[in-house]
Amino acid sequence: MGKKKKDKKKDKKKDSQKDKDSDSPPPTELDTLEPKISHRGEKIPNKVYLKELRKLQIELVKLQYWIKEKGLKVVVLFEGRDAAGKGGVIKRITECLNPRICRVVALGTPTEREKSQWYFQRYVPHLPAAGEMILFDRSWYNRAGVERVMEFCTEAEYREFLRSCPEFERMILRSGIQLFKYWFSVSDEEQERRFQARIDDPTKRWKLSPMDIKSRDRWVEYSKAKDEMFASTDIKQSPWYVVNADSKKRARLNCIAHLLGRIPYEDLTPKPFKLKPRQEETGYVRPPITDQTFVPEVY
């Protein structure tokens, strides 16, 4: 009798556990991407990093199909200090995507005409149409950062930006555009190390502009400007997401995983298919190979 009672209790526990499992939501695509990597502060082995990045890039392709199919409009802003790693994560996001669907916008110094326009006017033409995702490598937040610190704008222009920016972003959201803002945070020691690495590498020296050198001398002013910017523009409808960027690899993986988690999507990837046999060369005569000019095979 005692055994039967115990067995009944076990069955009840199993049934209750099954009920709990049935009530819990089914696992999503991102649940299967739970990375098994080292703890924060430890260096991620390159093999592990590439494996996790590959998983995330496959999910980005799925997201791309979903954005195109459903006509979504997505804007992602990447902001942060110089050498914080914004360009690196943008490169990894776009690496496997269709540039007609996912475009990068990196505007240069405004012209005299653009300086006379409504401040947000030069950014509006780059906002997405249906089925597009736009990545801003720096954005309208230049006014709250470099323009503020380097005194490229007046105090009145700066204050007006802080007042009007939240309303501008609410207008964007009401129009049906999804807006995500990422701030890449890097320590002064790590930024200094990356600056020196750029100086030592001829292929990266172009990344270190005279403006970057000047901004290096105004670290505290940039910190104050960032704090004031967050106080005015970190709103409920459009919050800032801070990415710890002292580790480039971790920053890339964390940012991409977060972005994927913010936009619900389904897998619309086309199934593999077999190619038909090539057309036969019936009646076609190739011209002599000597009639063509080839690139010298130096390698």
Buried (B, 14 or more C-beta within 10 A) or exposed (E): EEEEEEEEEEEEEEEEEEEEEEEEEEEEBBEEBEBEBEEEEEEBEEEBBEEBBEBBBBBBBBBBBBBBEEEBBBBBBBBBBBBBBBBBBBEBBBEBBEEEBBBBBEBEEBEEEEEEEEBBEBBEEBBBEEBBBBBBBBBBBBBBBBBBBBEBBEEEEBEBBBEBBBEBBBEBBEEEBBBBBBBBBBEEEBBBBBBEEBEEEEEEEEBBEEEBEEBBEBBEEBEEBBEBBBEBBBBEEBEBBBBBBBBBBBBBBBBBBBBBEEBEBEEBEEEEEEEEEEEEEEEEEEEEEEEEEEEEEEE
